[in-house]
Amino acid sequence: MKHRERVIRALNHEETDRPPFQATFTPEFADRLREVFHLPRQFSEPHHRDWYGYELEKLTGQDLLQASVGWSANYYLKQEPYTDEWGVKWKIDPYETPFGIGHYTNIARNPLRDNDELAMAYKAPDPHRPELYKNVERLVKEYGDEYYIIGRIHCTIFESAWALRGLDTLMTDFYINPDLTNHLLDETGGFHKEVAKKMAQIGVDMI
């Protein structure tokens, strides 16, 4: 049974040979899996900002493959602090596990926190740039016959807005700055709505 067929049958409440399976790995766990499968180390991240071939997904028997577009695709971009295209500054925080040190990407600076005028004038990045969709297009083209393809967007409206403004500030804005709040939610929501439309046009199976 093809991976794609397995997912479609399950979604239609039909019997399958086994339950469909999909998993996302942190960079550290991906490194451990690459050692198990004798693959070279490669910096991959759970939001698939960069193309890396989906070797781990195939070797672990997954049925669904995914590519991300949107604000959430700015997680795990680099192994040192960086500022993403939305203007959000990120830091890399280590944490301990029984298997070694892992790393979170956490927000270090909200670019619109202390500037109402800048927040009211803020424009989200252009969602129509062709380069944003290269991974999605390649995923559909190369794997769409065998696998069920997910176009992944999340953190689409509220989370991306508070990343820009700061969670505490945005929560206050809902009460004292409704026009500013509506503007930011329109910008973040509008961007991701266009992304979803484009991925549907490309031919993903699920968003």
N, C-alpha and C positions, 0 to 999 in steps of 0.2 A: 504494500500500500504506500503510495506517495505521501510525503509529509503533508503536502497541501490537501490531498484528499482526506487524510486523517482528521485534519482540523475542520474541514467543511462538514464531514459526516458528524463529528461531535457537536458542532454548532446547530446542526439540524436534528439533534437528539437521536442519531442513528448509531448503531453499534460499530465500534472500531476495534482493531486488534490490540490497541493499548491507548491509554489516555494521551492526548497531545501534550507536548512539553515545550516550555520556553523558560529560559533563565538569563539573567543579566549578572555579570561578574564585575566586582570592583577591580581596579588595576592590580592590586596586590594578589588577589585570588587568581586573576588571569595569569599572572606570572607563575604561580604555583602550578596551574594547569598546564602551562606551556612546558614546564619542566617535566611533568608526568608524560606528556605526549612527545617529548623531545623536539619541541619547536624552538626556534630562536626567540630571544626576548624581544618584545615589541611593545612600545607604549600605546596601549589601547585603553579606551574608556567606555563606561557603560552607556554613554549617550551617542556614541558613534559619530562624533564630529568629523573624524578622519576615516577614510576607507582602510580597512585592514584585513579584508578577505574572509572573515567569518569562519576561520579554521576551527576555533574552539566550539562555536555553535554546532558546526557539522560533526565534529568528533564526539561531542556529548549527546548527539542524537536529537537535537532540537528540531521542532516542526515549524516554528515561526521565526522569521528573521526580521529585524527592524532597523530603521535608520531615522535619526532625529533631525528636525529643523525647528529652530525657535530659541527663546531665551535659555531654556534648560540645556541646550547644546553647548553652553559656555562653561559647564562644570568640567573639571579635569582637563582643561586645555593645555596646561603646562605644569611642570614640576617645581616651579618657583612662582612667587606672586605676580599677578598680571591684571590688566584692565581689559574687560571685554568690549565688544563693539557697541554695547548699550551704555557704556560709561561706568559700569559697576566694577569696583576694584575687589579682587579676590586674594585671599591668603591661603597658605597651605598649613594645616594644623595636624601634627602627628597624634596618634593614639595607640595604646598598647593592646595587643591581643595575645592569647596563648600561643599564637603561631608567629609572632613578630610584630613589627611596627607597621601600622597602616596610616593612611592620610585622608583627611577630609579637605574638601575645598569649601571654605567659609567666606562669607562676604565681609570684607574689611572696610569698605566705604560705600555709602549710598550717595550717588552724585547729586541728587536733588534734595537732600535732607534739609538744608538750611537756606534754600533759595526759592521762594514762592514764584518769583518772576521767571526764573529759569525753568521751573516745573511747569508753569502754564504755557511756556513756549516749546516744551520738549516734543520732539518728533521721534518715533520709533525708527529703527533702521528700515531700509527699503525691503519689503518682502518679495519683490518681483525680480531680484537679481538671479540670473540663471545659475550662478555658481553655488547658491544655497541648496540646489536640488540635484547636484551631480551624483551624490551617493544614493539618493532615492531612485533616480533614473537607472543607475547601474545595477542596483539591487533588484529592481523589477525585471530588467533586461536579462541579467545573468542567472537569477534564481527564481524568478516568478513562476516558472513552469513546475518546479519541484517543491518549492516551499510557499507557505502562506506568509504574505508580506505585510508588515505593520509600518505605517507612517506614524512616527511617534512625536507627539507634541504634548507637553504638559507644563505646569507653571505658567499657564497661558494668560491669565488676566490679573488675578489678585497677587500671586506671588511675584510675578515680574514687576508689578506696580510697586509693591513694598520693597523690592530689591532696589528700585530706583530712589524711593522716597524715605525708606526706613519704616519698619513695621509700626513702631510706636507713633511716628509722625503721621503715617497714612491713616491709622486708626483715629487719630485726632482730627485729621482732615475730613473724615466722613461727617463729622459734626460741625466743624467751624469753617471748612473750605470745600463745600460740596462741588462748586464749579471746578476747582482744581482736581478734586478726586475724579469727577466724571471725565475730565480731559485725559488723565493718566490711564484710566480704565478703558477709555475709547482707543487710546494709542496702543496699549498692550493687547487688548482684545482684538482690535482691528488687524494688527499685524498677524496674529496667530490664526484669525479667520481666513485671511488670504493664503497663509501657508497651508491650511487644511484643504482649501479649494484646489490649490496647485497640486498637492500630493494626490488628491482624488483624480485629477485630470491625468496625472502620470500613470495611475493604474494600481495603486496600493490596494490591498484587500480590506484593510481595517485602519482606522485612525483612532 
